[in-house]
Amino acid sequence: MSGLAGEPDGTGDARLESGREHQQFVLALDIGTTVMRGHVYDVSGHVKGASSKK
């Protein structure tokens, strides 16, 4: 299905209903035995956020 709000439009870009572009991110999770870590990356591979919890 294409054309839904926030869904990729086939060009690799996702667009909002209003036509404005929004950024895409990758969420990486590392779930270990004692700690869970999460990192958010932009499409260039730069870390945009990170968190960890025991």
Jmol script that loads the backbone (N, CA, C; Angstrom):
load data "model"
ATOM      1  N   MET A   1       0.845  -1.177   0.000  1.00  0.00           N
ATOM      2  CA  MET A   1       0.000   0.000   0.000  1.00  0.00           C
ATOM      3  C   MET A   1       0.884   1.232   0.000  1.00  0.00           C
ATOM      4  N   SER A   2       0.580   2.167  -0.812  1.00  0.00           N
ATOM      5  CA  SER A   2       1.362   3.388  -0.874  1.00  0.00           C
ATOM      6  C   SER A   2       0.446   4.586  -0.749  1.00  0.00           C
ATOM      7  N   GLY A   3       1.029   5.707  -0.331  1.00  0.00           N
ATOM      8  CA  GLY A   3       0.249   6.920  -0.227  1.00  0.00           C
ATOM      9  C   GLY A   3      -0.323   7.167   1.152  1.00  0.00           C
ATOM     10  N   LEU A   4      -0.124   6.235   2.088  1.00  0.00           N
ATOM     11  CA  LEU A   4      -0.592   6.455   3.448  1.00  0.00           C
ATOM     12  C   LEU A   4       0.342   7.410   4.158  1.00  0.00           C
ATOM     13  N   ALA A   5      -0.147   8.077   5.172  1.00  0.00           N
ATOM     14  CA  ALA A   5       0.659   9.052   5.923  1.00  0.00           C
ATOM     15  C   ALA A   5       1.888   8.385   6.500  1.00  0.00           C
ATOM     16  N   GLY A   6       3.045   8.961   6.224  1.00  0.00           N
ATOM     17  CA  GLY A   6       4.286   8.468   6.794  1.00  0.00           C
ATOM     18  C   GLY A   6       4.813   7.199   6.151  1.00  0.00           C
ATOM     19  N   GLU A   7       4.214   6.781   5.066  1.00  0.00           N
ATOM     20  CA  GLU A   7       4.657   5.561   4.398  1.00  0.00           C
ATOM     21  C   GLU A   7       5.586   5.925   3.239  1.00  0.00           C
ATOM     22  N   PRO A   8       6.610   5.097   2.978  1.00  0.00           N
ATOM     23  CA  PRO A   8       7.522   5.393   1.863  1.00  0.00           C
ATOM     24  C   PRO A   8       6.753   5.548   0.555  1.00  0.00           C
ATOM     25  N   ASP A   9       7.226   6.445  -0.282  1.00  0.00           N
ATOM     26  CA  ASP A   9       6.542   6.718  -1.545  1.00  0.00           C
ATOM     27  C   ASP A   9       7.177   6.008  -2.736  1.00  0.00           C
ATOM     28  N   GLY A  10       8.090   5.058  -2.476  1.00  0.00           N
ATOM     29  CA  GLY A  10       8.730   4.330  -3.555  1.00  0.00           C
ATOM     30  C   GLY A  10      10.048   4.935  -3.985  1.00  0.00           C
ATOM     31  N   THR A  11      10.376   6.124  -3.517  1.00  0.00           N
ATOM     32  CA  THR A  11      11.636   6.772  -3.875  1.00  0.00           C
ATOM     33  C   THR A  11      12.661   6.657  -2.757  1.00  0.00           C
ATOM     34  N   GLY A  12      12.286   6.004  -1.655  1.00  0.00           N
ATOM     35  CA  GLY A  12      13.177   5.925  -0.504  1.00  0.00           C
ATOM     36  C   GLY A  12      12.902   7.020   0.506  1.00  0.00           C
ATOM     37  N   ASP A  13      12.044   7.969   0.146  1.00  0.00           N
ATOM     38  CA  ASP A  13      11.665   9.049   1.059  1.00  0.00           C
ATOM     39  C   ASP A  13      10.272   8.766   1.600  1.00  0.00           C
ATOM     40  N   ALA A  14      10.057   9.120   2.843  1.00  0.00           N
ATOM     41  CA  ALA A  14       8.714   9.030   3.406  1.00  0.00           C
ATOM     42  C   ALA A  14       8.158  10.444   3.495  1.00  0.00           C
ATOM     43  N   ARG A  15       6.904  10.573   3.257  1.00  0.00           N
ATOM     44  CA  ARG A  15       6.282  11.897   3.271  1.00  0.00           C
ATOM     45  C   ARG A  15       5.055  11.879   4.175  1.00  0.00           C
ATOM     46  N   LEU A  16       4.804  13.011   4.784  1.00  0.00           N
ATOM     47  CA  LEU A  16       3.608  13.178   5.589  1.00  0.00           C
ATOM     48  C   LEU A  16       2.442  13.514   4.678  1.00  0.00           C
ATOM     49  N   GLU A  17       1.221  13.409   5.177  1.00  0.00           N
ATOM     50  CA  GLU A  17       0.044  13.713   4.359  1.00  0.00           C
ATOM     51  C   GLU A  17       0.110  15.100   3.745  1.00  0.00           C
ATOM     52  N   SER A  18       0.698  16.058   4.475  1.00  0.00           N
ATOM     53  CA  SER A  18       0.759  17.431   3.978  1.00  0.00           C
ATOM     54  C   SER A  18       1.779  17.598   2.860  1.00  0.00           C
ATOM     55  N   GLY A  19       2.553  16.534   2.561  1.00  0.00           N
ATOM     56  CA  GLY A  19       3.554  16.616   1.512  1.00  0.00           C
ATOM     57  C   GLY A  19       4.932  16.958   2.032  1.00  0.00           C
ATOM     58  N   ARG A  20       5.023  17.325   3.314  1.00  0.00           N
ATOM     59  CA  ARG A  20       6.336  17.645   3.892  1.00  0.00           C
ATOM     60  C   ARG A  20       7.120  16.352   4.098  1.00  0.00           C
ATOM     61  N   GLU A  21       8.411  16.421   3.838  1.00  0.00           N
ATOM     62  CA  GLU A  21       9.270  15.268   4.091  1.00  0.00           C
ATOM     63  C   GLU A  21       9.551  15.173   5.581  1.00  0.00           C
ATOM     64  N   HIS A  22       9.756  13.967   6.061  1.00  0.00           N
ATOM     65  CA  HIS A  22      10.229  13.792   7.423  1.00  0.00           C
ATOM     66  C   HIS A  22      11.424  12.861   7.393  1.00  0.00           C
ATOM     67  N   GLN A  23      12.202  12.913   8.439  1.00  0.00           N
ATOM     68  CA  GLN A  23      13.439  12.149   8.476  1.00  0.00           C
ATOM     69  C   GLN A  23      13.159  10.689   8.799  1.00  0.00           C
ATOM     70  N   GLN A  24      14.019   9.817   8.276  1.00  0.00           N
ATOM     71  CA  GLN A  24      13.934   8.397   8.574  1.00  0.00           C
ATOM     72  C   GLN A  24      15.113   8.025   9.460  1.00  0.00           C
ATOM     73  N   PHE A  25      14.871   7.102  10.369  1.00  0.00           N
ATOM     74  CA  PHE A  25      15.887   6.677  11.316  1.00  0.00           C
ATOM     75  C   PHE A  25      15.922   5.161  11.403  1.00  0.00           C
ATOM     76  N   VAL A  26      17.029   4.654  11.944  1.00  0.00           N
ATOM     77  CA  VAL A  26      17.186   3.232  12.212  1.00  0.00           C
ATOM     78  C   VAL A  26      17.344   3.071  13.711  1.00  0.00           C
ATOM     79  N   LEU A  27      16.583   2.152  14.303  1.00  0.00           N
ATOM     80  CA  LEU A  27      16.690   1.845  15.723  1.00  0.00           C
ATOM     81  C   LEU A  27      17.412   0.520  15.870  1.00  0.00           C
ATOM     82  N   ALA A  28      18.520   0.518  16.616  1.00  0.00           N
ATOM     83  CA  ALA A  28      19.281  -0.703  16.876  1.00  0.00           C
ATOM     84  C   ALA A  28      19.134  -1.045  18.353  1.00  0.00           C
ATOM     85  N   LEU A  29      18.753  -2.286  18.642  1.00  0.00           N
ATOM     86  CA  LEU A  29      18.603  -2.741  20.021  1.00  0.00           C
ATOM     87  C   LEU A  29      19.611  -3.836  20.316  1.00  0.00           C
ATOM     88  N   ASP A  30      20.226  -3.760  21.489  1.00  0.00           N
ATOM     89  CA  ASP A  30      21.154  -4.781  21.978  1.00  0.00           C
ATOM     90  C   ASP A  30      20.596  -5.254  23.314  1.00  0.00           C
ATOM     91  N   ILE A  31      19.976  -6.417  23.310  1.00  0.00           N
ATOM     92  CA  ILE A  31      19.368  -6.937  24.527  1.00  0.00           C
ATOM     93  C   ILE A  31      20.266  -8.035  25.074  1.00  0.00           C
ATOM     94  N   GLY A  32      21.020  -7.681  26.124  1.00  0.00           N
ATOM     95  CA  GLY A  32      21.929  -8.623  26.762  1.00  0.00           C
ATOM     96  C   GLY A  32      21.284  -9.253  27.979  1.00  0.00           C
ATOM     97  N   THR A  33      22.093  -9.963  28.759  1.00  0.00           N
ATOM     98  CA  THR A  33      21.566 -10.632  29.945  1.00  0.00           C
ATOM     99  C   THR A  33      21.338  -9.667  31.099  1.00  0.00           C
ATOM    100  N   THR A  34      22.076  -8.557  31.148  1.00  0.00           N
ATOM    101  CA  THR A  34      21.915  -7.611  32.255  1.00  0.00           C
ATOM    102  C   THR A  34      21.560  -6.199  31.808  1.00  0.00           C
ATOM    103  N   VAL A  35      21.859  -5.848  30.579  1.00  0.00           N
ATOM    104  CA  VAL A  35      21.624  -4.478  30.115  1.00  0.00           C
ATOM    105  C   VAL A  35      20.949  -4.504  28.744  1.00  0.00           C
ATOM    106  N   MET A  36      19.993  -3.594  28.548  1.00  0.00           N
ATOM    107  CA  MET A  36      19.376  -3.393  27.246  1.00  0.00           C
ATOM    108  C   MET A  36      19.820  -2.020  26.751  1.00  0.00           C
ATOM    109  N   ARG A  37      20.363  -1.971  25.533  1.00  0.00           N
ATOM    110  CA  ARG A  37      20.837  -0.714  24.957  1.00  0.00           C
ATOM    111  C   ARG A  37      20.090  -0.445  23.659  1.00  0.00           C
ATOM    112  N   GLY A  38      19.883   0.823  23.398  1.00  0.00           N
ATOM    113  CA  GLY A  38      19.257   1.226  22.150  1.00  0.00           C
ATOM    114  C   GLY A  38      19.974   2.433  21.582  1.00  0.00           C
ATOM    115  N   HIS A  39      20.157   2.434  20.269  1.00  0.00           N
ATOM    116  CA  HIS A  39      20.764   3.566  19.573  1.00  0.00           C
ATOM    117  C   HIS A  39      19.871   3.923  18.393  1.00  0.00           C
ATOM    118  N   VAL A  40      19.756   5.212  18.114  1.00  0.00           N
ATOM    119  CA  VAL A  40      19.009   5.695  16.958  1.00  0.00           C
ATOM    120  C   VAL A  40      20.002   6.358  16.015  1.00  0.00           C
ATOM    121  N   TYR A  41      19.972   5.931  14.742  1.00  0.00           N
ATOM    122  CA  TYR A  41      20.883   6.449  13.717  1.00  0.00           C
ATOM    123  C   TYR A  41      20.081   7.130  12.622  1.00  0.00           C
ATOM    124  N   ASP A  42      20.664   8.187  12.034  1.00  0.00           N
ATOM    125  CA  ASP A  42      20.044   8.777  10.850  1.00  0.00           C
ATOM    126  C   ASP A  42      20.525   7.997   9.630  1.00  0.00           C
ATOM    127  N   VAL A  43      20.044   8.355   8.459  1.00  0.00           N
ATOM    128  CA  VAL A  43      20.386   7.603   7.250  1.00  0.00           C
ATOM    129  C   VAL A  43      21.855   7.732   6.865  1.00  0.00           C
ATOM    130  N   SER A  44      22.560   8.718   7.442  1.00  0.00           N
ATOM    131  CA  SER A  44      23.997   8.873   7.196  1.00  0.00           C
ATOM    132  C   SER A  44      24.836   8.049   8.160  1.00  0.00           C
ATOM    133  N   GLY A  45      24.177   7.393   9.126  1.00  0.00           N
ATOM    134  CA  GLY A  45      24.901   6.567  10.087  1.00  0.00           C
ATOM    135  C   GLY A  45      25.334   7.301  11.340  1.00  0.00           C
ATOM    136  N   HIS A  46      24.912   8.558  11.488  1.00  0.00           N
ATOM    137  CA  HIS A  46      25.263   9.323  12.682  1.00  0.00           C
ATOM    138  C   HIS A  46      24.311   8.980  13.828  1.00  0.00           C
ATOM    139  N   VAL A  47      24.864   8.823  15.039  1.00  0.00           N
ATOM    140  CA  VAL A  47      24.045   8.530  16.211  1.00  0.00           C
ATOM    141  C   VAL A  47      23.222   9.766  16.561  1.00  0.00           C
ATOM    142  N   LYS A  48      21.913   9.602  16.639  1.00  0.00           N
ATOM    143  CA  LYS A  48      21.015  10.703  16.998  1.00  0.00           C
ATOM    144  C   LYS A  48      20.539  10.591  18.444  1.00  0.00           C
ATOM    145  N   GLY A  49      20.683   9.406  19.040  1.00  0.00           N
ATOM    146  CA  GLY A  49      20.276   9.214  20.426  1.00  0.00           C
ATOM    147  C   GLY A  49      20.678   7.835  20.896  1.00  0.00           C
ATOM    148  N   ALA A  50      20.820   7.695  22.210  1.00  0.00           N
ATOM    149  CA  ALA A  50      21.189   6.406  22.786  1.00  0.00           C
ATOM    150  C   ALA A  50      20.640   6.318  24.201  1.00  0.00           C
ATOM    151  N   SER A  51      20.392   5.091  24.639  1.00  0.00           N
ATOM    152  CA  SER A  51      19.902   4.872  25.989  1.00  0.00           C
ATOM    153  C   SER A  51      20.261   3.456  26.409  1.00  0.00           C
ATOM    154  N   SER A  52      20.377   3.254  27.716  1.00  0.00           N
ATOM    155  CA  SER A  52      20.592   1.908  28.239  1.00  0.00           C
ATOM    156  C   SER A  52      19.893   1.787  29.582  1.00  0.00           C
ATOM    157  N   LYS A  53      19.523   0.552  29.923  1.00  0.00           N
ATOM    158  CA  LYS A  53      18.829   0.309  31.181  1.00  0.00           C
ATOM    159  C   LYS A  53      19.147  -1.094  31.662  1.00  0.00           C
ATOM    160  N   LYS A  54      19.398  -1.196  32.965  1.00  0.00           N
ATOM    161  CA  LYS A  54      19.637  -2.515  33.572  1.00  0.00           C
ATOM    162  C   LYS A  54      18.346  -3.221  33.823  1.00  0.00           C
TER     163      LYS A  54
END
end "model"
wireframe off; spacefill off
backbone 0.3
color backbone group
